[in-house]
Amino acid sequence: PKGQSAPNSERGKAEDLIRWSSFLIEEALGLRSALLGRIDRHEERIIAKGQADSFPAQRPAKSEGIAFHAMIGSSDVMKNVFRLIAQVANTDATVLLSGESGTGKELAARAIHQCSSRAAGPFVAVNCAALPESLIESELFGHEKGAFTGAVASRQGRFEAAHGGDIFLDEIGDMSLKTQAKILRILQEQQFERVGGHRTMRVDVRVIAATNEDLAALCAQGRFRRDLYYRLNVIPLHLPSLRERGGDILVLAEHFMRRFCERKGRRCLVLAPDTRKVLAAYSWPGNVRELENFMERLSILADDDVVPPADLPRKILDEVGDIVSLPEPTPPDPLPVASGAAPCGVPAGFSWPTITDLRDKGMNLKDFLDTVEERLLDEA
């Protein structure tokens, strides 16, 4: 009827306005998250610079380390890892992370999630090796009330909790063949049933898996399903061992030292030149995790502001041998930003303000964040 055309038109405009406002609010919240991350990185640099300037005679060589979300490194092998993460993040392809224990596979999985369109959704991490066989299905897929002794209520599993986001299956090589078959079904059909249930559940989840084993070899031994391996191995991403990363060893060592000293409220310790040579020459069989734990120990036990080789464990000193004959550490390389390319999570054409820009306007980082958020919400 003609009398209803005007109200319908107005209703349509109102619905469009609501959708547009919702979009702007989501954009504002997303920018706030990105800005908070930027603030954290700026504050860490400011603290580190202030500590170094307070005792310039002991200041170490300038570090050109690069931070990619929570991952740090400037070696060629890590640059390749960062590039691959940025390339695959916005796809729904399954990613299989491989590498020795302690190389940062969960950090890589989180970086993939944070760079993707799923960043607003959940990131659920599951250590498959830590779950007993009797509980792993219930943990992953949930269960209905009365499904087994002790199931006094229905409970959602990790896949349901990860709906709209990413699920990270660490040490997937330790999973039983029975559970592997159910994981395969989710990858193929995005559906499953809870333990003790009959209703089919559908989820929108990207799977990121990780292993420190050779899954192809496990397939040959009959311990891992070939069809699941091929489903997981769509995008293989190998995390290099710390000994393959050259100058990253000292970049990470200094980063961990700054962080732990800051937490303990003490002046940042400096690694003596010979100590740097020893740390760079050591093989680090536990990789980044071993280095992180070791730097925390040094931040607690070291007596002086400069850490000499004598403060290092005998195990490390025995492995590297004569310190005098050790080569100078490999210097880290800066990672240039490609012309016209925007970093992950930063819109093309957007330029982050520098500390100098904010200081010129009499603003601090928190004030800047509040101003941006207020303007975007006003527009919405």
N, C-alpha and C positions, 0 to 999 in steps of 0.2 A: 504493500500500500504506500501511496505517496507520502502520507503523514509520518511514516516510519523511516524514510530515507535520511532525514536530517539527524535524528537520534543515532541511527546506525553509523552515519559518517562521523559524528562526534565520538561515539564509542571506539571506532577504529583509530581515531587520532589519539584518544586517551591510552589505548593499548600500545600503540607505537611509542608514545612518550614513556610509558612504564618500562617497555623493553629497552629503550635507549638509556633511561636512567639506570636500570639494572646493569647494563653493559658498562656505563661509565663508573659506577661504584665498584664493579669487579676490577676494572682497570686501575682505579685508585688504590684498591687494596693490594693488587699485584705490584704496583710501583712502590708502595710502602714497604713490601717485603724486600724488593730489590734494593731500596735505599737503606734499609736496616743492615743488609749484608754489606753494602758499601761503607756504611758508618763503622761497622766492626773492623773492616780491613784498614780504614784510615786511622782509627784509634790505635790499632796495633802498631802501625808504622810510626805514629806520633810518639807512643810510649817508647818504642825501640830507639828512635832517634834521640829522645830526651835522655835515655839512659846512656847511650853511646857518647853524647856530647858532654856528659857529666864527668867523664874520665877519658879525654881524647888520647892520652899517651898510650892507653891500652886498647884503643879502638881497633877492632879487626878490619880486614879488608872488606870493602863494600860488597854486600850480597846482592846479586841480580836475580834472586829467586822469583818465580812466577807462581801466583796463587790462582788455581782454577777451582772455584768453590772451596771445598776443604782440602783439595789436593794441591801439593806444592812440588814444583820441579821446573827446571829449565833445560834439562838434557834433551837431546834430539829424540830419544825414545819416548820421553814423557810428552814432548810436543806432539808427537804422532798420536799418543793416547788421547790427549785433549782434543785434537782435531777430529778423531774418530767419534768420540763421545758427542761432540757438537753436531756431527753429521747424522748420527743415528737417533739422537734424543727425541726428535719430533716424529718418529715413525712408531708404529705399533709392533715392529719386528722384535722377536725374541732375541735377547743378547746373552751370549755365553762368555763369562769372564773366566780366564784361566791365569794361573800363576802360583808361585810358591806361597806358603803360609806367611802372612804378615806383609804382603806387598800392597795392601790397600784396596782389595776387591770390593769391600762394602762401601768405601768412600767413592769408588768409581760408579757403583750402582746408584748411590745417592746423587752423584753429579748428573748422571743420565736422567734421573727423575726430576731434579731441579731445573734442568735445561729444557724440559719437555712441556707440552701442552697439558700434561697430567700433573704438573707441579702443585696445582691447587688441591689435588686429591691426595689420598693417603699413600705413604710409603711403609710397607710392612716387611720387616726382615725376619727370616726364619732360619735358624741354624739346624739343618736337618740332622747333623751328626749328634747334636745334643738331645734329640728327642728319642725316647725308647720306641721300639717298633710297636708296642702295644698302645701307644698314645699318639703316634704321628698322624694317623688318619683323622682322629678326632681333632687334633690341633689344626690341621690343614683345612678340613672340610666341615668341621663342626659335628654336633650330634643332637639327636632328639632325646627328650626325656624318656628314661627307662631303656635306652639303647644298650646299656651295660651296667654292671653293678657300680653304684656311686653316681650315675647320671641322674641326679635328682631334678634337673631342669634342662631345657633345651639351651644350646649354646652355639653361637655362630663361630665358624672357623676363620683362619687367617685369609683365605681367599675371599670370603664375604667381606671381611674387614677392609680388604684392599680394593673393593669395588670402586671403579673410577680412577684408580691410581696404578701403582706398581707393586708387585710382590717380589722380594729378593730371596731366592732359595740358595742359601750358602751350603757348601759341601754336599751338593746334590749327588755326588758319586757314592755317598754312604746310604742312599735310599734303597729300600728293598724293591725287588722286581714287582711285587704286588702294588706298592704305592706308585711306582713308576708308571704302571698302566693307567692309573687314575689321573696322574699328571698329564699324560699323553692325551687323554680324553678332553681335559680342560683346554689344552693348547689347540686341539682340533675343533672343538665345538663350543668352548666357553660355557660349559655346563657340568653339573655334578649333583650328587645326592649326599645329604648329611648321613653320618653313620646312624643306622637304625631308622632312617627316613625313606619315604617313597616319592616325595615331591622333588621334581627336578629344579635345581637352582641355577639361575643364569647370572653370570658376572661379566663385567667389562674390566679386564685386568691384563696388564702386560707383565710377562714373566721375564725376570732377569735372574739367571742362574750363575753359580760360581763353583769352581772346583780347583783343588790343588793336585788332582790326579789326572792321568791321561785317559779320558773317557773312551777314546778309540781303542786303547788297549783293554779296557774293561769290557768293551763290547766283544772283542775277540775272545775273552775269557768267559763270556756268558754271564757276566755280572752286571751288565748294563744293557738296556734295550736299544737296539740299533735305530728303531723308528723314533724313539724319544730323542736319541742323540742328534739325529738329523733335524728334528723339530727344534731343538734347543740351539743348534749350531748355525742359525740363520746369520747372525752377526757375531763372529768370534772376535774377542778382544783380549789380548794377552797383556798382563801387567808384568813389567820387567822386574827382576830381582834388584835389590838395592846396589849390589856390586856391579850391575850393568849400567848404573845411572851416573857414573863419574862424579862431576862436581855437585850433584844433588845431595850427596852424603853430608857435606858441610853446610849446605843451604838448610837442610832439614835439621841438622844438629843445632845450628844457631837459632832456628825457629823454635825448636822444642826448649832450648835453654832459656830464651826470652820468656816463653809462656810460663814455664815452671817457676822461674825466679820472680816473675810478676805475681803469680799466685801466692808465693811465700813471702812477698813483701821485701825481698832482698835485692840489692843491686845486681844487675845482670852480669853473670860470670863470663869471662873471656877465655877462649881456648888459646893456649900458647901455640906458637908456630909448630913446634915439634909434636904437640898433641894433635894438631890438625893433620899433620902428615900421618900419624898413626891411625887416626880414625878413618882417613881416606884410604889407607892401605888394607885395613881389616876387611874380612870377607862378609861380615854380617849375615850369618846363616839364618837368623830370625828376621831379617829384613827390617822394614821401617818400624815394626812393632818392637823389635829388640833395641833399635836405636832410640826410640822414644822412651822406653823404660830405663835405658842406661843414662840418658840425659836427665831424667827425673832423679835418679840416684845421685848423680853428680851434683845437682842443684841442692841436694840435702846434705851430702857428706863433705863436699869440698870446703876447705877452711879459708882459702884465699880467694881474691877476686879474679886471679889468673889461674887457670887449671893446667898444671904441668903434667908431663907424661907419667910421673911417679904416682899420680892419683888414679891412673887407669888400672884395671884388673890385670893380673899376671897372665890370664888366658889370652887377652888381646896382645899384650906385649910379646909373649912367646910366639904367637903366630906371625907377627910382622917382622920379628928379628931386629937387626941392627937399625936403629932409628936414623943414624947418620947417612946410611946408604939408601934410605927411602926417597922416592922421587917427590917433587913438589906436587901438591894436590892440583887436580884439574880444575881450572877456574870455571865457574858457571857461565852459561851464555844467556843473554837476554832474549826474550821472545818478542820479536816485533809484531805489531798488529798489522795485518794485511790492509792495503789501501782500500777504503770503501767498505770494509767488513766491520760489522758490529759485534761486540762480544756477546756471548750467550746471555739471553735475558735482557739485552739492551736494545730498544728499537733503533732501526737504521735512521741516521740523521739526528739522533739524540746525543748530546755531549754532556758527560758528567761534569759538574763544577769541581774545581780544585779547591784546596784549602785556601789558597790565595784569593780566589774569586769570592769565597764566603767572607774572608777577613776584610776585603775591600768594602763589602756591603754591611759590615758590622754584625754578621750573623755567625752562629755556630751551627754544627751539623744538625742538632736536634731542632733548632729554630727553622732551618731550611726544610726539614722533613715535615714539620707541622704546617708550614706555609703551603707546600705543594699539596699535601693531603687536603687542607682546607679549601684550596682553590678548585681541586678536582671534584670534591663533594659538593661545593656550591654550584658548579656547572651541572652536575648530575641532578 
